Every structure is written in structure tokens, then in C-alpha cells.
Amino acid sequence: MVASDRMNKTRRVVVERLVPHPKYGKMMKRRTICHAHDELNSSHVGDLVEIMETRPLSKLKRWRIVRIVRPGAQQALGGESEADRPKS
């Protein structure tokens, strides 16, 4: 899931997984944050994306966006983001 699209050609992707607690067995949410390369700036916040590992592209970028699996709510509704609105 894309968490941030503020950087140019870079997306912050959150990968969530469920792991059992070592002692009690209750399922807990754990997340990993990856910085992924998006050459065309085509993904936006809320999109479900597929990423793959690649060579180091920068200090933090080690992943690349392969495809957008499901667009986020903003694109589906055709709404504008906070950055698109004029400042009053």
C-alpha cells in the first residue's frame, strides 16, 4: 500500500503482515516500510502496488514498483488531493 507520494519518482510503500505472538499466539500486525522507485509517478497514496527487489538506486531505495494492483480511493472517486486545491 502506498503511504506517501510526496517525493519525485519515489514512493513510500507499507508492507503489512500478520505474525503470531511468540508466547500467546495472538495474531499481531507488523509492518515494513520500503522506498520504491516509480519512474512515471503513476502511483498515489492508497494504491495497492506490487514491488520487486532491485539493485540499490539510492541510500534508501532498494525496490521498484512493478504494477498498480488496485487504485486508491482518490483515483476511483476522481477527487482532488490537498495539494491540488488553491490556498485561501
Backbone as JSON Lines, residues from 0, in Angstrom:
{"i":0,"aa":"M","n":[0.86,-1.17,0.0],"ca":[0.0,0.0,0.0],"c":[0.9,1.23,0.0]}
{"i":1,"aa":"V","n":[0.64,2.17,-0.9],"ca":[1.44,3.39,-0.98],"c":[1.03,4.32,0.16]}
{"i":2,"aa":"A","n":[2.01,4.71,0.99],"ca":[1.74,5.56,2.14],"c":[2.05,7.02,1.85]}
{"i":3,"aa":"S","n":[3.02,7.29,0.97],"ca":[3.41,8.66,0.68],"c":[3.85,8.77,-0.77]}
{"i":4,"aa":"D","n":[3.41,9.84,-1.45],"ca":[3.83,10.09,-2.83],"c":[4.4,11.5,-2.98]}
{"i":5,"aa":"R","n":[4.96,12.04,-1.91],"ca":[5.47,13.4,-1.93],"c":[6.78,13.55,-2.7]}
{"i":6,"aa":"M","n":[7.59,12.48,-2.73],"ca":[8.88,12.56,-3.4],"c":[8.72,12.29,-4.9]}
{"i":7,"aa":"N","n":[9.6,12.89,-5.7],"ca":[9.56,12.69,-7.14],"c":[10.17,11.34,-7.49]}
{"i":8,"aa":"K","n":[9.42,10.49,-8.19],"ca":[9.84,9.16,-8.64],"c":[10.11,8.19,-7.5]}
{"i":9,"aa":"T","n":[9.69,8.51,-6.29],"ca":[9.88,7.62,-5.15],"c":[8.56,7.52,-4.39]}
{"i":10,"aa":"R","n":[8.21,6.32,-3.99],"ca":[7.01,6.1,-3.2],"c":[7.39,5.37,-1.93]}
{"i":11,"aa":"R","n":[6.72,5.72,-0.85],"ca":[6.9,5.04,0.43],"c":[5.81,3.99,0.53]}
{"i":12,"aa":"V","n":[6.2,2.72,0.53],"ca":[5.25,1.61,0.49],"c":[5.29,0.89,1.83]}
{"i":13,"aa":"V","n":[4.1,0.65,2.39],"ca":[3.97,-0.06,3.66],"c":[3.53,-1.49,3.37]}
{"i":14,"aa":"V","n":[4.33,-2.45,3.84],"ca":[4.0,-3.87,3.68],"c":[3.58,-4.38,5.05]}
{"i":15,"aa":"E","n":[2.3,-4.76,5.17],"ca":[1.79,-5.26,6.45],"c":[1.69,-6.77,6.41]}
{"i":16,"aa":"R","n":[1.96,-7.39,7.57],"ca":[1.87,-8.84,7.68],"c":[1.35,-9.19,9.08]}
{"i":17,"aa":"L","n":[0.79,-10.37,9.21],"ca":[0.32,-10.87,10.5],"c":[1.29,-11.93,11.0]}
{"i":18,"aa":"V","n":[1.74,-11.77,12.23],"ca":[2.63,-12.76,12.84],"c":[2.06,-13.16,14.2]}
{"i":19,"aa":"P","n":[2.21,-14.42,14.59],"ca":[1.71,-14.83,15.91],"c":[2.65,-14.35,17.02]}
{"i":20,"aa":"H","n":[2.06,-14.01,18.15],"ca":[2.86,-13.65,19.32],"c":[3.63,-14.89,19.76]}
{"i":21,"aa":"P","n":[4.92,-14.72,20.13],"ca":[5.72,-15.9,20.46],"c":[5.19,-16.73,21.62]}
{"i":22,"aa":"K","n":[4.59,-16.08,22.6],"ca":[4.12,-16.82,23.77],"c":[2.62,-17.11,23.73]}
{"i":23,"aa":"Y","n":[1.83,-16.11,23.38],"ca":[0.37,-16.23,23.5],"c":[-0.33,-16.65,22.21]}
{"i":24,"aa":"G","n":[0.34,-16.49,21.07],"ca":[-0.26,-16.95,19.82],"c":[-1.23,-15.99,19.17]}
{"i":25,"aa":"K","n":[-1.54,-14.88,19.82],"ca":[-2.44,-13.9,19.21],"c":[-1.78,-13.3,17.98]}
{"i":26,"aa":"M","n":[-2.56,-13.12,16.91],"ca":[-2.01,-12.56,15.68],"c":[-1.83,-11.05,15.86]}
{"i":27,"aa":"M","n":[-0.62,-10.59,15.51],"ca":[-0.3,-9.17,15.64],"c":[0.08,-8.61,14.27]}
{"i":28,"aa":"K","n":[-0.25,-7.33,14.03],"ca":[0.13,-6.67,12.79],"c":[1.55,-6.15,12.91]}
{"i":29,"aa":"R","n":[2.34,-6.42,11.91],"ca":[3.69,-5.87,11.82],"c":[3.81,-5.25,10.43]}
{"i":30,"aa":"R","n":[4.6,-4.18,10.33],"ca":[4.73,-3.53,9.04],"c":[6.19,-3.22,8.73]}
{"i":31,"aa":"T","n":[6.47,-3.2,7.44],"ca":[7.79,-2.86,6.94],"c":[7.61,-1.72,5.96]}
{"i":32,"aa":"I","n":[8.47,-0.71,6.05],"ca":[8.38,0.44,5.15],"c":[9.5,0.32,4.12]}
{"i":33,"aa":"C","n":[9.12,0.36,2.84],"ca":[10.07,0.27,1.74],"c":[9.96,1.54,0.9]}
{"i":34,"aa":"H","n":[11.09,2.03,0.44],"ca":[11.11,3.14,-0.51],"c":[11.26,2.53,-1.89]}
{"i":35,"aa":"A","n":[10.27,2.75,-2.76],"ca":[10.23,2.1,-4.07],"c":[10.31,3.13,-5.18]}
{"i":36,"aa":"H","n":[10.95,2.76,-6.28],"ca":[11.13,3.64,-7.43],"c":[9.89,3.55,-8.31]}
{"i":37,"aa":"D","n":[9.36,4.71,-8.72],"ca":[8.21,4.79,-9.62],"c":[8.58,5.78,-10.72]}
{"i":38,"aa":"E","n":[9.08,5.27,-11.83],"ca":[9.64,6.11,-12.9],"c":[8.64,7.11,-13.45]}
{"i":39,"aa":"L","n":[7.38,6.72,-13.61],"ca":[6.38,7.59,-14.25],"c":[5.53,8.37,-13.26]}
{"i":40,"aa":"N","n":[5.79,8.26,-11.96],"ca":[4.98,8.91,-10.93],"c":[3.5,8.54,-11.09]}
{"i":41,"aa":"S","n":[3.22,7.28,-11.42],"ca":[1.86,6.87,-11.71],"c":[1.08,6.41,-10.48]}
{"i":42,"aa":"S","n":[1.75,6.05,-9.4],"ca":[1.05,5.59,-8.2],"c":[0.84,6.75,-7.23]}
{"i":43,"aa":"H","n":[-0.21,6.64,-6.42],"ca":[-0.56,7.69,-5.47],"c":[-0.94,7.06,-4.13]}
{"i":44,"aa":"V","n":[-1.15,7.89,-3.13],"ca":[-1.48,7.42,-1.78],"c":[-2.73,6.55,-1.82]}
{"i":45,"aa":"G","n":[-2.66,5.39,-1.17],"ca":[-3.8,4.5,-1.08],"c":[-3.79,3.4,-2.13]}
{"i":46,"aa":"D","n":[-2.93,3.49,-3.14],"ca":[-2.87,2.46,-4.17],"c":[-2.26,1.18,-3.6]}
{"i":47,"aa":"L","n":[-2.79,0.06,-4.02],"ca":[-2.2,-1.24,-3.69],"c":[-1.27,-1.59,-4.83]}
{"i":48,"aa":"V","n":[0.03,-1.73,-4.54],"ca":[1.02,-1.93,-5.59],"c":[1.81,-3.21,-5.36]}
{"i":49,"aa":"E","n":[2.4,-3.71,-6.44],"ca":[3.3,-4.85,-6.37],"c":[4.71,-4.32,-6.55]}
{"i":50,"aa":"I","n":[5.63,-4.71,-5.63],"ca":[7.0,-4.23,-5.71],"c":[7.95,-5.41,-5.86]}
{"i":51,"aa":"M","n":[9.12,-5.14,-6.43],"ca":[10.15,-6.17,-6.55],"c":[11.48,-5.59,-6.12]}
{"i":52,"aa":"E","n":[12.35,-6.46,-5.63],"ca":[13.66,-6.03,-5.18],"c":[14.52,-5.7,-6.4]}
{"i":53,"aa":"T","n":[15.38,-4.69,-6.26],"ca":[16.26,-4.28,-7.34],"c":[17.61,-3.87,-6.77]}
{"i":54,"aa":"R","n":[18.51,-3.47,-7.63],"ca":[19.81,-3.01,-7.16],"c":[19.63,-1.72,-6.37]}
{"i":55,"aa":"P","n":[20.58,-1.34,-5.54],"ca":[20.46,-0.09,-4.8],"c":[20.4,1.11,-5.74]}
{"i":56,"aa":"L","n":[19.32,1.88,-5.65],"ca":[19.15,3.06,-6.5],"c":[19.54,4.33,-5.77]}
{"i":57,"aa":"S","n":[19.49,4.31,-4.46],"ca":[19.91,5.44,-3.64],"c":[20.18,4.91,-2.24]}
{"i":58,"aa":"K","n":[20.31,5.82,-1.29],"ca":[20.6,5.41,0.09],"c":[19.5,4.49,0.64]}
{"i":59,"aa":"L","n":[18.25,4.78,0.35],"ca":[17.14,4.01,0.9],"c":[16.42,3.15,-0.13]}
{"i":60,"aa":"K","n":[16.47,3.51,-1.4],"ca":[15.67,2.81,-2.41],"c":[16.32,1.51,-2.84]}
{"i":61,"aa":"R","n":[15.62,0.4,-2.56],"ca":[16.07,-0.93,-2.97],"c":[14.94,-1.7,-3.66]}
{"i":62,"aa":"W","n":[13.84,-1.03,-3.95],"ca":[12.65,-1.68,-4.5],"c":[12.17,-0.89,-5.72]}
{"i":63,"aa":"R","n":[11.35,-1.54,-6.55],"ca":[10.78,-0.91,-7.74],"c":[9.33,-1.33,-7.84]}
{"i":64,"aa":"I","n":[8.47,-0.4,-8.21],"ca":[7.04,-0.71,-8.38],"c":[6.86,-1.39,-9.72]}
{"i":65,"aa":"V","n":[6.28,-2.59,-9.69],"ca":[6.06,-3.37,-10.91],"c":[4.73,-2.98,-11.54]}
{"i":66,"aa":"R","n":[3.66,-2.95,-10.73],"ca":[2.34,-2.6,-11.27],"c":[1.44,-2.13,-10.14]}
{"i":67,"aa":"I","n":[0.39,-1.44,-10.53],"ca":[-0.64,-1.0,-9.58],"c":[-1.73,-2.05,-9.61]}
{"i":68,"aa":"V","n":[-1.91,-2.75,-8.49],"ca":[-2.89,-3.83,-8.41],"c":[-4.3,-3.24,-8.3]}
{"i":69,"aa":"R","n":[-4.47,-2.27,-7.41],"ca":[-5.78,-1.63,-7.21],"c":[-5.56,-0.15,-6.91]}
{"i":70,"aa":"P","n":[-6.18,0.75,-7.68],"ca":[-6.02,2.18,-7.38],"c":[-6.69,2.55,-6.07]}
{"i":71,"aa":"G","n":[-6.18,3.58,-5.43],"ca":[-6.73,4.04,-4.16],"c":[-8.05,4.74,-4.33]}
{"i":72,"aa":"A","n":[-8.64,5.15,-3.22],"ca":[-9.96,5.78,-3.23],"c":[-9.96,7.12,-3.95]}
{"i":73,"aa":"Q","n":[-8.87,7.87,-3.88],"ca":[-8.82,9.18,-4.51],"c":[-8.98,9.09,-6.03]}
{"i":74,"aa":"Q","n":[-8.3,8.12,-6.68],"ca":[-8.42,7.99,-8.13],"c":[-9.78,7.41,-8.51]}
{"i":75,"aa":"A","n":[-10.27,6.48,-7.72],"ca":[-11.54,5.83,-8.04],"c":[-12.69,6.84,-8.0]}
{"i":76,"aa":"L","n":[-12.63,7.77,-7.05],"ca":[-13.68,8.77,-6.93],"c":[-13.44,9.97,-7.83]}
{"i":77,"aa":"G","n":[-12.24,10.1,-8.34],"ca":[-11.92,11.24,-9.19],"c":[-11.74,12.52,-8.4]}
{"i":78,"aa":"G","n":[-11.5,12.4,-7.1],"ca":[-11.36,13.57,-6.24],"c":[-10.0,14.2,-6.36]}
{"i":79,"aa":"E","n":[-9.91,15.43,-5.87],"ca":[-8.63,16.12,-5.89],"c":[-7.97,16.01,-4.55]}
{"i":80,"aa":"S","n":[-6.66,16.08,-4.53],"ca":[-5.92,15.97,-3.29],"c":[-5.74,17.33,-2.67]}
{"i":81,"aa":"E","n":[-5.18,17.36,-1.46],"ca":[-4.92,18.63,-0.76],"c":[-3.99,19.53,-1.55]}
{"i":82,"aa":"A","n":[-3.01,18.95,-2.23],"ca":[-2.02,19.74,-2.97],"c":[-2.65,20.42,-4.19]}
{"i":83,"aa":"D","n":[-3.74,19.85,-4.74],"ca":[-4.36,20.42,-5.93],"c":[-5.27,21.6,-5.62]}
{"i":84,"aa":"R","n":[-5.72,21.71,-4.37],"ca":[-6.65,22.77,-4.03],"c":[-5.92,24.11,-3.89]}
{"i":85,"aa":"P","n":[-6.56,25.2,-4.32],"ca":[-5.92,26.51,-4.18],"c":[-5.88,26.93,-2.71]}
{"i":86,"aa":"K","n":[-4.83,27.61,-2.35],"ca":[-4.68,28.09,-0.97],"c":[-5.49,29.37,-0.79]}
{"i":87,"aa":"S","n":[-6.22,29.48,0.35],"ca":[-7.01,30.69,0.57],"c":[-6.37,31.62,1.56]}
